[in-house]
């Protein structure tokens, strides 16, 4: 199961006819370009937990010939991951690995 499939499953588990009406997951594009993923931890087993920030530059060329970057952290009871245009799966992997380590 890849990290996107895993994230879908994690989201489905959180849905309890209440949580999904006020909380959820937002995946957006950035204009620099890139991705930002915001995952609300309120009402989940991760509420109030902190993650050690992950920041890196991937030493391979992205689609535009530039190195990729990624920055993931928890803040305001959310997981927030941002990265370059080919970093979406890696951002989701960081979240997946953090969640799995909490078990």
C-alpha positions as CSV (number, residue, x, y, z in Angstrom):
1,X,0.0,0.0,0.0
2,X,1.5,3.4,-1.0
3,X,1.3,6.4,1.3
4,X,-1.7,7.9,-0.6
5,X,-3.7,4.7,-0.2
6,X,-2.7,4.5,3.4
7,X,-3.8,8.2,3.9
8,X,-7.2,7.3,2.4
9,X,-7.6,4.5,4.9
10,X,-6.5,6.6,7.8
11,X,-9.1,9.3,6.8
12,X,-11.8,6.6,6.5
13,X,-11.1,5.4,10.0
14,X,-11.4,8.9,11.4
15,X,-14.8,9.4,9.9
16,X,-17.4,8.8,12.5
17,X,-20.3,11.0,11.3
18,X,-18.9,13.9,13.4
19,X,-15.2,14.3,12.9
20,X,-15.4,14.8,9.1
21,X,-17.9,17.7,9.4
22,X,-15.4,19.9,11.3
23,X,-12.0,18.4,10.6
24,X,-10.2,16.6,7.7
25,X,-7.4,16.7,5.2
26,X,-6.5,19.5,2.8
27,X,-4.1,19.0,-0.1
28,X,-3.3,22.1,-2.1
29,X,-0.8,23.3,-4.6
30,X,1.7,26.1,-3.9
31,X,2.7,28.8,-6.3
32,X,6.5,28.3,-5.9
33,X,5.5,25.4,-7.2
34,X,4.8,22.6,-4.8
35,X,2.3,21.0,-2.4
36,X,1.0,21.6,1.1
37,X,-0.8,19.0,3.1
38,X,-2.7,19.9,6.2
39,X,-4.2,17.1,8.4
40,X,-6.3,18.1,11.4
41,X,-5.4,15.9,14.4
42,X,-8.2,17.2,16.6
43,X,-10.4,14.3,17.7
44,X,-7.9,11.6,16.6
45,X,-5.6,9.5,18.7
46,X,-2.8,12.0,17.6
47,X,-4.5,15.0,19.2
48,X,-1.9,17.0,21.1
49,X,1.0,14.9,20.0
50,X,4.1,16.6,18.6
51,X,6.3,15.4,15.7
52,X,10.0,16.1,15.3
53,X,10.1,18.4,12.3
54,X,11.5,16.9,9.1
55,X,13.1,19.2,6.6
56,X,15.3,18.2,3.7
57,X,16.4,18.9,0.2
58,X,16.3,15.8,-2.0
59,X,19.4,15.7,-4.2
60,X,17.7,14.6,-7.4
61,X,16.3,16.9,-10.1
62,X,12.6,17.5,-10.2
63,X,10.6,18.0,-13.3
64,X,12.0,21.5,-13.8
65,X,15.6,20.4,-13.2
66,X,15.7,21.8,-9.7
67,X,16.3,19.9,-6.4
68,X,13.2,19.0,-4.5
69,X,12.5,20.2,-0.9
70,X,10.3,19.1,1.9
71,X,9.3,20.5,5.3
72,X,6.9,18.6,7.6
73,X,5.9,19.4,11.2
74,X,3.0,19.6,13.6
75,X,1.6,22.9,14.7
76,X,-1.7,24.1,16.1
77,X,-2.8,20.4,16.4
78,X,-2.2,19.8,12.7
79,X,0.3,17.9,10.6
80,X,1.6,20.4,8.0
81,X,3.8,19.1,5.2
82,X,5.0,21.2,2.3
83,X,7.3,20.3,-0.5
84,X,8.2,20.7,-4.2
85,X,6.1,19.6,-7.1
86,X,7.1,15.9,-6.9
87,X,7.1,15.6,-3.1
88,X,3.4,14.8,-2.5
89,X,4.0,11.1,-1.9
90,X,7.0,11.8,0.3
91,X,5.0,14.2,2.5
92,X,2.3,11.5,2.9
93,X,5.0,9.0,3.7
94,X,6.3,11.2,6.5
95,X,2.8,11.4,8.0
96,X,2.3,7.7,7.6
97,X,5.6,6.8,9.3
98,X,4.9,9.2,12.2
99,X,1.5,7.7,12.8
100,X,2.7,4.2,12.6
101,X,5.5,5.0,15.1
102,X,2.8,6.1,17.6
103,X,1.3,2.7,17.7
